Amino acid sequence: LVAIVVIPLVSTIVTWWTPLQASRVITVASGIAVFVLSLTLVPSATSHTALAAGPALRADALSVVFLVPTTFLYATTAIFSVGYLRPPSGDAGKRYTRHFYAGLNAFCWAMAVAPIVNGLALLWVAIEVTTVVSALLVAIDDTEGATEAAWKYVLLASLGLGI
């Protein structure tokens, strides 16, 4: 459980500062590793055994039901983003792509943490982190339309969480 939390978090920090090609490799490796680790939880879920790592992390059958598809999407998004994001020209394009990979890792970290945290307060924090990071990913284009869309998203998501 700890590795599922630590790998994407470390990948977020590392991809922010590494060269573009390394960011791609790190993101793909992180996505695949976290997906494989989530698959190792399936036997405990089918035997109705809850796993815990300290007081903060806990995985039961329902956690695994949410975690496996989430980490599968992380892995596939990481893999397909390599071909989808064309090699950028100039320093600004490379920085944009590196920031995308850092944002993707941060978002997937929060999404993977949410099903396995043990406590409503930690769950609330994880969900809020997904809101903030996804808004930053929406605004990554740094255009007026992207910024407006990000603010609308934050407003609607926060309103939904508040209700």
Backbone bond lengths (Angstrom), bond angles and torsions (degrees), N, CA, C in turn:
res aa  C-N    CA-C-N  psi(-1)  N-CA   C-N-CA  omega(-1)  CA-C   N-CA-C  phi
1 L - - - 1.453 - - 1.522 111.39 -
2 V 1.295 115.97 -39.63 1.457 119.59 -178.62 1.528 110.26 -64.20
3 A 1.324 117.43 -39.77 1.469 120.53 179.92 1.524 111.17 -64.26
4 I 1.331 117.80 -35.38 1.463 121.05 178.14 1.525 110.21 -63.23
5 V 1.309 116.87 -31.03 1.464 121.50 178.70 1.534 111.01 -82.85
6 V 1.316 116.84 -42.43 1.462 121.03 -171.57 1.533 112.80 -75.76
7 I 1.320 118.03 -41.11 1.472 120.49 -174.14 1.526 112.61 -58.42
8 P 1.344 120.19 -52.56 1.469 117.69 179.22 1.528 113.37 -66.40
9 L 1.331 116.95 -31.91 1.464 119.81 179.49 1.528 110.78 -66.42
10 V 1.315 116.62 -45.65 1.466 120.63 177.13 1.528 110.02 -64.83
11 S 1.325 116.87 -39.53 1.467 120.45 178.02 1.520 111.36 -61.59
12 T 1.321 117.09 -37.20 1.466 120.91 177.36 1.521 110.64 -59.80
13 I 1.305 115.95 -48.72 1.464 120.87 -177.47 1.528 110.87 -66.63
14 V 1.326 116.33 -44.44 1.464 120.28 -176.49 1.527 111.35 -68.28
15 T 1.341 118.20 -42.90 1.466 119.67 -177.42 1.517 112.43 -68.32
16 W 1.307 118.06 -21.41 1.467 120.42 177.83 1.527 110.79 -65.62
17 W 1.341 116.73 -31.53 1.464 120.60 -171.92 1.524 114.50 -112.27
18 T 1.315 119.36 -8.73 1.464 120.30 -176.03 1.526 111.09 -91.17
19 P 1.327 116.92 164.34 1.470 119.84 175.16 1.529 111.03 -61.69
20 L 1.315 115.15 161.41 1.464 121.47 -173.14 1.526 112.82 -57.48
21 Q 1.323 117.66 -48.82 1.464 120.07 -177.50 1.524 110.62 -61.19
22 A 1.312 117.27 -40.39 1.468 120.63 177.75 1.524 110.44 -65.58
23 S 1.330 117.36 -37.70 1.470 120.85 178.27 1.518 110.82 -61.19
24 R 1.317 116.27 -41.03 1.471 120.24 178.18 1.520 110.89 -62.30
25 V 1.318 115.83 -49.90 1.467 120.60 -177.77 1.527 110.61 -62.38
26 I 1.313 117.06 -44.14 1.467 121.42 -179.43 1.525 110.72 -62.71
27 T 1.326 117.06 -42.18 1.466 120.62 -179.07 1.520 111.12 -65.85
28 V 1.328 117.24 -44.68 1.469 120.18 178.84 1.527 110.09 -64.05
29 A 1.319 117.27 -45.67 1.468 120.39 179.39 1.526 111.11 -61.84
30 S 1.312 116.78 -40.65 1.460 121.08 178.72 1.523 110.98 -63.61
31 G 1.319 116.83 -46.23 1.463 120.63 179.95 1.519 112.25 -60.23
32 I 1.323 115.80 -46.27 1.470 119.89 -179.71 1.527 110.57 -66.45
33 A 1.328 117.35 -43.39 1.468 120.63 -179.05 1.524 111.70 -61.82
34 V 1.321 116.69 -44.05 1.466 119.86 -178.63 1.528 110.45 -67.81
35 F 1.326 117.43 -37.44 1.465 119.93 177.19 1.529 110.57 -64.11
36 V 1.315 117.07 -45.88 1.471 120.31 179.01 1.530 110.37 -61.98
37 L 1.325 116.74 -42.04 1.467 119.73 177.92 1.526 111.66 -62.99
38 S 1.325 117.10 -37.67 1.470 118.76 178.37 1.525 110.82 -68.10
39 L 1.327 116.72 -32.68 1.470 119.13 176.87 1.525 111.82 -66.13
40 T 1.322 117.38 -28.65 1.468 119.49 178.38 1.527 111.94 -68.57
41 L 1.328 117.28 -14.21 1.468 120.78 177.96 1.527 112.60 -84.80
42 V 1.325 117.68 -13.09 1.466 121.05 -176.27 1.531 112.21 -60.18
43 P 1.343 120.71 -44.61 1.469 118.67 178.70 1.530 113.67 -58.17
44 S 1.318 117.29 -38.92 1.469 118.46 178.87 1.520 110.68 -69.06
45 A 1.319 116.96 -31.47 1.468 120.03 178.54 1.520 111.02 -70.55
46 T 1.319 116.93 -39.91 1.465 119.17 -179.64 1.522 111.92 -71.98
47 S 1.329 117.19 -23.12 1.467 119.85 176.46 1.527 111.58 -93.83
48 H 1.342 116.33 7.91 1.472 122.89 177.90 1.526 112.42 57.74
49 T 1.325 114.87 39.57 1.452 121.24 177.01 1.525 108.73 -108.42
50 A 1.310 116.61 129.88 1.465 120.57 177.28 1.522 109.07 -91.48
51 L 1.318 115.71 134.97 1.454 121.51 176.49 1.521 108.79 -103.79
52 A 1.317 116.28 142.73 1.463 119.99 179.05 1.518 109.27 -133.09
53 A 1.327 114.55 147.24 1.463 121.47 174.03 1.519 106.33 -129.69
54 G 1.308 114.66 88.00 1.457 119.09 -176.49 1.516 110.43 75.84
55 P 1.314 116.50 -170.85 1.465 119.26 -177.90 1.530 113.85 -78.90
56 A 1.325 118.07 -14.15 1.467 120.32 -172.17 1.522 114.30 -94.60
57 L 1.327 118.52 -25.48 1.465 120.99 -175.41 1.520 110.86 -118.66
58 R 1.320 114.77 135.61 1.465 120.92 -179.63 1.515 108.29 -152.76
59 A 1.327 116.89 134.12 1.462 121.14 178.46 1.519 109.35 -126.82
60 D 1.322 115.56 118.56 1.456 121.35 173.49 1.530 107.71 -113.47
61 A 1.325 116.83 -169.82 1.464 120.17 -176.75 1.527 111.97 -61.55
62 L 1.320 117.52 -41.97 1.463 120.13 -179.99 1.529 111.25 -65.82
63 S 1.311 116.84 -37.41 1.466 120.55 176.79 1.521 110.88 -59.49
64 V 1.318 115.81 -43.60 1.463 120.47 -178.72 1.527 110.80 -67.21
65 V 1.340 116.97 -36.31 1.468 120.55 177.64 1.528 110.65 -59.12
66 F 1.313 117.85 -36.94 1.467 121.28 178.25 1.530 112.24 -85.04
67 L 1.315 116.72 -34.13 1.459 120.86 -174.24 1.528 112.81 -71.45
68 V 1.312 118.20 -42.97 1.468 120.44 -176.27 1.532 111.90 -62.59
69 P 1.331 120.66 -50.14 1.473 118.14 177.32 1.529 113.21 -64.39
70 T 1.318 116.69 -34.95 1.469 119.87 179.18 1.520 110.89 -63.83
71 T 1.315 117.03 -45.94 1.461 119.75 -179.36 1.528 111.34 -73.28
72 F 1.329 117.41 -28.06 1.469 119.99 173.60 1.525 109.85 -63.16
73 L 1.329 116.51 -44.20 1.469 120.35 177.49 1.524 111.07 -64.59
74 Y 1.309 117.23 -36.56 1.468 121.03 176.10 1.526 109.88 -59.89
75 A 1.333 116.02 -49.83 1.465 120.05 -178.36 1.525 111.42 -62.88
76 T 1.330 117.18 -46.69 1.469 119.04 -177.88 1.526 111.64 -68.53
77 T 1.319 117.65 -37.60 1.467 120.10 177.19 1.521 110.36 -64.37
78 A 1.311 117.00 -41.88 1.465 120.38 178.61 1.526 110.67 -62.32
79 I 1.321 116.77 -43.34 1.468 120.67 -178.91 1.524 110.91 -65.94
80 F 1.323 117.34 -49.83 1.461 120.25 -175.75 1.524 112.95 -73.55
81 S 1.322 118.03 -22.44 1.467 119.35 179.13 1.524 111.69 -67.37
82 V 1.319 117.37 -25.72 1.465 120.45 179.09 1.529 110.07 -61.76
83 G 1.322 117.21 -43.64 1.458 120.23 178.52 1.512 113.35 -82.29
84 Y 1.311 116.57 -27.80 1.462 120.65 -177.11 1.520 112.06 -73.59
85 L 1.317 116.42 -42.35 1.464 120.64 178.99 1.521 108.55 -84.54
86 R 1.296 116.12 104.54 1.459 122.01 -179.78 1.532 110.33 -61.91
87 P 1.331 116.01 152.80 1.467 117.55 176.46 1.527 110.14 -58.66
88 P 1.313 116.44 120.76 1.464 119.61 -175.84 1.525 112.00 -75.96
89 S 1.311 114.74 157.19 1.458 119.22 175.74 1.525 108.53 -105.18
90 G 1.299 115.70 136.59 1.458 120.31 177.97 1.516 113.04 83.17
91 D 1.314 114.24 167.36 1.464 120.40 -178.63 1.522 112.45 -67.31
92 A 1.338 117.32 -35.79 1.470 120.46 -178.74 1.522 110.64 -64.64
93 G 1.329 117.63 -41.03 1.461 121.35 178.82 1.514 112.08 -65.78
94 K 1.319 116.46 -40.31 1.466 119.99 178.44 1.524 110.68 -66.95
95 R 1.334 116.34 -40.69 1.468 120.56 178.33 1.530 110.07 -63.66
96 Y 1.339 116.75 -42.25 1.465 122.18 177.77 1.523 110.20 -56.86
97 T 1.334 116.28 -48.14 1.464 120.37 -177.49 1.525 110.96 -67.31
98 R 1.319 117.95 -40.89 1.469 120.21 176.70 1.519 110.86 -62.14
99 H 1.319 116.77 -41.32 1.470 120.34 178.63 1.527 110.56 -66.07
100 F 1.333 117.04 -34.62 1.460 119.54 175.44 1.527 110.05 -61.63
101 Y 1.329 116.79 -47.16 1.465 119.41 -179.43 1.528 111.49 -64.13
102 A 1.311 117.32 -39.28 1.471 119.98 176.61 1.527 109.97 -63.71
103 G 1.332 116.84 -42.45 1.463 120.70 178.29 1.517 112.36 -65.29
104 L 1.331 116.39 -40.24 1.467 120.36 177.78 1.521 110.25 -61.61
105 N 1.324 116.81 -45.82 1.468 119.98 178.84 1.526 111.69 -63.48
106 A 1.326 117.00 -40.70 1.470 120.26 179.26 1.524 111.03 -65.63
107 F 1.326 116.61 -42.48 1.460 120.40 179.23 1.529 110.58 -63.66
108 C 1.317 116.08 -45.35 1.465 119.26 -179.49 1.524 111.52 -69.09
109 W 1.327 117.25 -29.94 1.466 119.81 173.22 1.525 109.75 -60.53
110 A 1.313 116.48 -49.60 1.467 120.03 -178.54 1.527 111.23 -64.62
111 M 1.326 116.70 -38.84 1.465 120.04 179.75 1.529 111.49 -68.73
112 A 1.322 117.55 -33.51 1.463 120.43 178.61 1.523 111.48 -77.60
113 V 1.317 116.69 -30.32 1.466 120.51 -179.85 1.527 111.03 -73.00
114 A 1.320 117.01 -38.16 1.474 120.93 -174.00 1.533 113.71 -52.44
115 P 1.336 120.54 -46.64 1.470 117.96 -178.07 1.527 114.95 -73.49
116 I 1.327 117.44 -16.09 1.466 117.67 -174.01 1.524 114.19 -112.18
117 V 1.327 117.98 3.11 1.468 117.95 175.61 1.520 109.31 -76.78
118 N 1.311 115.14 149.38 1.456 121.28 -176.97 1.525 108.43 -109.69
119 G 1.306 116.11 88.83 1.457 120.18 179.16 1.512 111.14 142.59
120 L 1.321 114.98 143.11 1.461 119.68 -177.44 1.522 112.64 -68.00
121 A 1.315 117.65 -35.19 1.468 119.83 -179.64 1.526 110.66 -64.18
122 L 1.329 116.92 -44.57 1.462 120.20 178.09 1.524 111.40 -67.11
123 L 1.320 117.00 -36.04 1.463 120.54 176.55 1.521 110.15 -63.10
124 W 1.321 116.60 -42.73 1.467 121.44 178.75 1.531 110.40 -60.56
125 V 1.329 116.36 -43.81 1.468 120.64 178.87 1.527 110.29 -62.22
126 A 1.325 117.42 -44.91 1.467 120.61 -179.81 1.524 111.14 -61.45
127 I 1.315 116.91 -42.00 1.465 120.01 179.92 1.527 110.63 -67.25
128 E 1.317 117.32 -39.35 1.469 120.10 177.36 1.525 111.39 -65.03
129 V 1.322 116.75 -37.09 1.468 119.85 177.15 1.523 110.11 -63.81
130 T 1.332 117.62 -39.83 1.472 118.76 176.92 1.517 110.64 -61.50
131 T 1.325 117.39 -37.85 1.464 120.86 179.02 1.523 111.05 -63.82
132 V 1.313 116.42 -48.27 1.465 120.51 -177.36 1.528 110.97 -65.42
133 V 1.325 116.77 -47.44 1.464 119.65 -177.01 1.521 111.15 -67.26
134 S 1.323 117.84 -40.40 1.465 118.48 179.04 1.521 111.05 -66.52
135 A 1.329 117.76 -33.69 1.472 119.88 175.27 1.522 110.48 -64.89
136 L 1.317 116.99 -39.98 1.463 119.84 176.60 1.525 111.29 -64.64
137 L 1.327 117.09 -36.61 1.463 119.85 176.99 1.526 111.43 -68.03
138 V 1.324 117.07 -36.32 1.465 120.14 176.82 1.524 109.86 -64.59
139 A 1.317 117.12 -38.68 1.466 121.86 -176.74 1.521 113.30 -87.80
140 I 1.316 118.29 8.70 1.461 120.68 -173.78 1.528 112.52 -65.32
141 D 1.325 117.90 -24.46 1.467 120.52 179.63 1.513 112.78 -68.19
142 D 1.316 117.73 -18.61 1.463 123.15 178.72 1.531 112.23 58.40
143 T 1.333 114.71 41.05 1.462 120.70 173.53 1.522 107.93 -113.48
144 E 1.316 115.93 165.48 1.464 119.86 -179.70 1.529 110.89 -61.94
145 G 1.329 116.83 -41.27 1.462 120.83 179.56 1.519 112.52 -65.10
146 A 1.335 116.48 -40.57 1.463 120.16 179.28 1.525 111.08 -66.70
147 T 1.322 116.42 -40.34 1.466 120.14 178.39 1.521 111.05 -64.98
148 E 1.325 116.38 -42.60 1.468 120.29 178.03 1.525 110.82 -62.60
149 A 1.331 116.48 -43.58 1.464 120.45 178.96 1.526 111.09 -62.69
150 A 1.321 117.16 -39.54 1.464 120.65 179.53 1.525 111.03 -64.70
151 W 1.331 117.76 -42.85 1.461 120.48 178.74 1.521 111.34 -64.89
152 K 1.319 116.88 -40.80 1.467 119.79 177.51 1.527 110.32 -63.32
153 Y 1.319 115.80 -40.77 1.457 120.22 179.34 1.528 110.65 -62.53
154 V 1.326 117.00 -47.16 1.468 120.79 179.51 1.518 110.44 -60.53
155 L 1.310 116.85 -43.16 1.462 121.09 -179.80 1.526 111.05 -61.81
156 L 1.328 116.64 -49.43 1.464 120.06 -178.64 1.525 112.07 -67.47
157 A 1.328 117.17 -42.33 1.464 119.94 -179.60 1.525 111.21 -66.62
158 S 1.318 117.23 -41.17 1.465 120.18 179.06 1.520 111.23 -68.08
159 L 1.313 116.40 -37.34 1.461 120.26 176.58 1.525 110.01 -63.33
160 G 1.321 116.11 -43.12 1.462 120.51 178.02 1.513 112.42 -63.60
161 L 1.321 117.33 -40.09 1.463 120.42 178.12 1.517 111.40 -69.71
162 G 1.337 116.37 -31.94 1.458 120.36 179.81 1.515 113.06 -70.49
163 I 1.319 115.56 -27.68 1.468 119.81 -179.25 1.495 107.91 -79.58
